[in-house]
Amino acid sequence: MSISPNEEILTKTLERMLFNEQDFTLLRGAIEDLASRKIIAKELRGLIVDLRLKIFKELKEFFIFYIKEKHSPKVLSDSHGHPDVALIEELSEKNDLLEQLGQRMDAIYNNLKSKESLE
């Protein structure tokens, strides 16, 4: 079964975000620094959280863009050109959920940063 060109683009974009070679190199270096005792475990954890937060933000931005593109104004209207209120509300709710998730991730990140600075 072959995948559509849009699915292939989506897959490649997600792979590029999730498997960023520069992030892996940075993480590999931090693990080596931990092994040689140049950094402590807390610093490695902080880096991991930073990288995961970066991935989350990139995914959030991408999905918001993707949803907007996928459901452009011509799709958000019915066959008579009237707005599809239910779909618009659903997309708005999903956008709000993503925003809340982003705020929670920021709160968790800031909490971890403040705990690290206290210790």
C-alpha positions in Angstrom: 0.0 0.0 0.0 1.5 3.3 -1.0 1.2 6.5 0.9 0.0 9.7 -0.5 2.5 12.6 -1.2 0.9 14.6 1.7 1.4 11.7 4.1 5.0 11.4 3.0 5.6 15.1 3.6 4.0 14.8 7.0 6.1 11.8 7.9 9.4 13.4 6.8 8.5 16.6 8.7 7.8 14.8 11.9 10.9 12.6 11.6 13.0 15.8 11.1 11.5 17.3 14.3 11.7 14.1 16.4 15.1 12.8 15.2 17.1 16.0 14.9 20.7 15.0 14.4 22.1 18.2 16.1 20.0 17.4 19.2 21.3 13.9 19.3 24.9 15.1 19.0 24.3 17.6 21.8 22.8 14.8 24.0 25.6 12.4 23.1 28.2 15.0 24.2 26.3 15.6 27.4 26.2 11.9 28.2 30.0 11.7 27.6 30.4 14.8 29.9 28.4 13.0 32.6 30.5 9.9 32.2 33.7 11.9 32.6 32.1 13.8 35.5 32.3 17.2 33.7 28.6 17.7 34.5 26.2 16.3 37.0 23.1 14.2 36.4 20.8 17.2 37.1 22.4 19.1 34.2 21.8 16.2 31.8 18.2 15.9 33.0 17.8 19.7 32.4 19.1 19.2 28.8 16.8 16.3 28.2 13.8 18.4 29.4 15.0 21.4 27.2 15.2 19.1 24.2 11.8 17.5 24.8 10.2 20.9 25.3 11.7 22.1 22.1 10.3 19.1 20.3 6.9 19.7 21.9 6.8 23.4 20.8 7.9 22.5 17.3 5.1 19.9 17.1 2.5 22.2 18.5 3.4 24.9 16.0 3.5 22.4 13.1 0.1 20.9 14.0 -1.5 24.3 14.3 -0.2 25.2 10.9 -1.1 21.8 9.5 -4.6 21.9 10.8 -5.1 25.4 9.4 -3.7 24.3 6.0 -5.8 21.1 6.0 -8.9 23.0 6.9 -8.6 26.1 4.9 -11.6 28.4 4.6 -12.9 26.5 1.6 -13.1 23.3 3.7 -14.6 25.1 6.7 -17.7 25.9 4.7 -20.5 23.6 3.6 -21.5 23.1 0.0 -23.5 26.3 0.1 -20.6 28.4 1.2 -21.9 28.8 4.8 -19.4 28.4 7.6 -19.3 24.9 9.2 -19.7 26.1 12.8 -19.2 22.6 14.3 -15.9 22.1 12.6 -14.7 25.6 13.4 -15.6 25.1 17.1 -13.9 21.7 17.1 -10.7 23.2 15.7 -10.8 26.0 18.2 -11.2 23.6 21.1 -8.2 21.5 19.8 -6.2 24.7 19.4 -7.1 25.7 23.0 -6.1 22.2 24.2 -2.7 22.5 22.5 -2.2 26.0 24.1 -3.0 24.6 27.5 -0.6 21.7 27.0 2.1 24.2 26.0 1.4 26.3 29.1 1.6 23.2 31.3 4.9 22.1 29.7 6.3 25.6 30.3 5.1 25.4 34.0 6.8 22.0 34.4 9.9 23.3 32.7 10.1 26.4 34.9 9.4 24.3 38.0 12.3 22.0 37.2 14.6 25.0 36.5 13.7 26.6 39.8 14.3 23.4 41.7 17.6 23.0 40.0 18.6 26.5 40.9 17.7 26.0 44.5 19.8 22.8 44.9 
